[in-house]
């Protein structure tokens, strides 16, 4: 069974002012498609925290997948793609393109998201936007290709 970790990047959730509905939804989506979510954390939109946690999780040989939620827009506190690009060894742009196309079926603003997908230490890392509907659409877009992608990465 493939193991996954979720990192929600949201200041209000990190402060306990808001429930992490997107993260909770993603746990269910992953569990329902054969993944075991072994960790889910919530952190603030801080570049050092994002980098620290991506590095910690990408050093875990038991993981196959890390999904970040949030911080992918064009706002002043959206740093997730830059940090992801900084730590990955290889980018997988087709995953990001597929997600944007699927999300754009409902909302052309999907093309403003700067999500990145890549590989570090044979672990697939994918950025998801923070809105719950976007998480649902993003997962729907890639769920069928995840097993093959992970299989190729681990080979």
C-alpha positions in Angstrom: 0.0 0.0 0.0 1.3 3.5 -0.9 1.7 5.8 2.0 1.0 9.6 1.8 1.5 12.7 3.9 -0.5 15.9 3.7 0.8 19.4 4.5 -1.9 22.0 4.8 -0.5 25.5 4.5 -3.0 28.0 6.0 -2.6 30.6 8.6 -6.1 30.5 10.0 -6.1 26.7 10.2 -2.6 26.8 11.9 -4.0 29.2 14.5 -7.0 27.0 15.1 -9.4 29.7 13.8 -10.7 27.6 11.0 -11.1 23.8 10.4 -8.9 22.2 7.8 -11.8 20.9 5.6 -9.6 20.6 2.5 -7.1 18.4 4.4 -9.9 16.3 5.9 -11.4 15.8 2.4 -8.1 14.8 1.0 -7.5 12.1 3.7 -10.8 10.5 2.7 -10.1 10.8 -1.1 -6.6 9.2 -0.6 -7.9 6.5 1.7 -10.7 5.6 -0.7 -8.2 5.0 -3.5 -5.8 2.7 -1.7 -3.4 5.1 0.0 -2.7 5.2 3.6 -2.3 8.7 5.0 0.3 8.3 7.7 0.6 12.0 8.6 -1.3 15.3 8.2 0.0 18.5 9.5 -1.1 22.1 9.4 1.4 24.9 9.2 1.4 28.6 8.6 2.3 30.2 5.3 6.0 30.7 6.3 8.7 29.8 3.8 11.0 28.3 6.5 8.2 26.0 7.8 7.2 24.9 4.3 10.7 24.0 3.4 11.4 22.3 6.7 8.4 20.1 6.5 8.8 19.2 2.8 12.4 18.2 3.6 11.4 16.2 6.6 8.7 14.3 4.7 10.7 13.8 1.6 13.4 12.1 3.7 10.9 9.4 4.9 11.6 6.3 2.8 8.1 4.9 3.7 6.3 7.6 1.8 5.3 7.5 -1.9 3.3 10.8 -2.0 3.3 14.2 -0.4 0.5 16.6 -1.2 0.6 20.2 0.0 -2.7 22.2 0.2 -2.6 25.9 -0.1 -0.3 28.8 -0.9 -0.4 28.3 -4.7 -2.1 31.4 -5.8 -0.7 34.8 -6.8 -1.2 36.5 -3.4 1.5 38.0 -1.3 1.7 35.0 1.1 1.6 32.3 -1.6 5.1 30.6 -1.5 4.4 26.9 -1.8 5.4 26.5 -5.5 8.7 28.4 -5.0 9.7 26.2 -2.0 8.6 23.0 -3.8 10.7 24.0 -6.9 13.6 24.7 -4.6 13.7 21.2 -3.1 12.6 18.8 -5.9 15.1 17.0 -8.0 12.9 16.6 -11.1 9.7 18.4 -12.1 6.6 16.6 -13.5 4.8 19.5 -15.3 2.1 17.3 -16.9 0.5 16.6 -13.5 0.2 20.4 -12.8 -1.2 21.0 -16.3 -3.7 18.2 -15.9 -4.9 19.6 -12.6 -5.3 23.1 -14.0 -7.3 21.8 -17.0 -9.6 19.8 -14.7 -10.2 22.7 -12.3 -10.7 25.1 -15.3 -13.8 23.1 -16.3 -15.6 25.0 -13.5 -13.6 28.1 -13.1 -11.1 29.8 -15.5 -9.4 31.3 -12.4 -7.8 27.9 -12.1 -5.2 29.1 -14.5 -4.0 31.6 -11.9 -2.8 28.7 -9.6 0.9 28.1 -9.7 0.9 24.4 -8.6 4.1 22.4 -9.0 4.6 18.6 -9.1 8.0 17.0 -8.8 10.1 14.2 -7.3 12.5 14.2 -4.4 14.1 11.0 -3.0 11.6 8.8 -5.1 8.6 10.6 -3.5 6.1 12.4 -5.6 5.3 15.9 -4.3 2.2 17.7 -5.6 0.9 21.1 -4.7 -2.9 21.5 -4.5 -4.8 24.8 -4.1 -6.4 25.4 -0.8 -10.1 25.6 -1.6 -12.1 22.5 -0.9 -13.7 22.3 -4.4 -10.2 22.8 -5.9 -8.8 19.9 -3.8 -11.6 17.7 -5.0 -11.1 18.6 -8.7 -7.3 18.3 -8.4 -7.5 14.8 -6.9 -10.1 13.7 -9.5 -7.8 14.9 -12.2 -4.8 12.7 -11.1 -6.2 9.8 -9.1 -6.0 7.4 -12.1 -2.4 8.2 -13.0 -1.0 8.2 -9.4 -0.4 4.5 -9.2 1.6 4.4 -12.5 3.5 7.6 -11.6 4.5 6.2 -8.2 5.4 2.8 -9.7 7.7 4.5 -12.3 9.3 6.7 -9.6 10.0 3.8 -7.3 11.4 1.5 -10.1 
